[in-house]
Amino acid sequence: MTTIPKRRLSPHPRRTLELLDLLAISSCGATEALLVRAHGFNSDMITDLLSAGLATTECETITGAKPADVVRIRITEAGLDALKARHPESR
């Protein structure tokens, strides 16, 4: 019997799915700085999601001793649909 090797995703699509998964479980989204510095995603990957309509951005000001403007990234309905299509059994 011949076995067919399981096809693996290349690193970029796999990381894109990881990014979408992370955004899906983050109810208030995530800042670009957090995604890049803490999770190791790159700006190009985030830009690709935004261009494809799978994520959206919102600028907000964080108040405190020193107010700061941040960009918060959230998954869109299209992004959730893409995850459901990729992993129908887990959603």
N, C-alpha and C positions, 0 to 999 in steps of 0.2 A: 504494500500500500504506500502510495506517495503522499507525503505530507507537504502542505503548502506553508512556507514560513509566514509568520504573522508580520504584517507590514507595520512598521513603526513610523511615528510622526518625526519629521525633522525637528531640531531644537526650536526653531522659531514658531511653528504652529502649536507645538506643545506648550510653550511659554505663553502664547496668546490665549490658549484655553485656560491656563492657570490664572492669567490676569483677569479674564472674564469671570472665572469662578470666584476669585477674591472679591471682585466688585459686586458679584451677585449676593455674597453673604454679608457685605458691608451695608447696613441699612442707610447710612448717611454718606456712603461713598468713601473715597480716600483722596488724600492730597497727592499731587504729582510728586512732591518731595518724598513722601512716605513710600510710594510705589517704586521710585528710582533708588533711593538710598537704602531703605530697609529690606525691600523685596527683590532688588536687583533687576527690575524691568528697565528698559531703556526708553528714552523719549520718542524714538522712531516707532516703537511698538505701540505706545500710547497714541501717537498721532495717527497711526494706521487704523486703530479702533475708532477714533473720532471721525476720520474721513469715511469710514465704512458705515457710520451711523450706529455702531454697536455700543458706543459710550458717548456721554455728553459732559460738558464742563460747566461749572458755575463759579464765578468769582465771589469771594466773601471776605469780610474783614474779621479777623480774630481779635477780640478785645482783650486787654490786659494792661500790664504796666507799659508795654510798648506795642500798640496795635500793629498788626501785620496783615497784608492782603495775601490770600492764598487761592489757589485754583483747586476746586474739589471736583473729582471725576466720579461719575455715576454710570451704571449700566443702564441701557435703554431697553425698551420692550423687544426691539430687534436683537439686542445682545442676549436677552433671556431666551428668545426663540432659537437663536443659534446654539445656545447651550443645550436646550431641550432636544434639538435635532441631533446633536452630537452624542448626547447621553440620555436617551429617552427613558431608560429604566431608573435613573437616579433623580429625576425631577418630578 
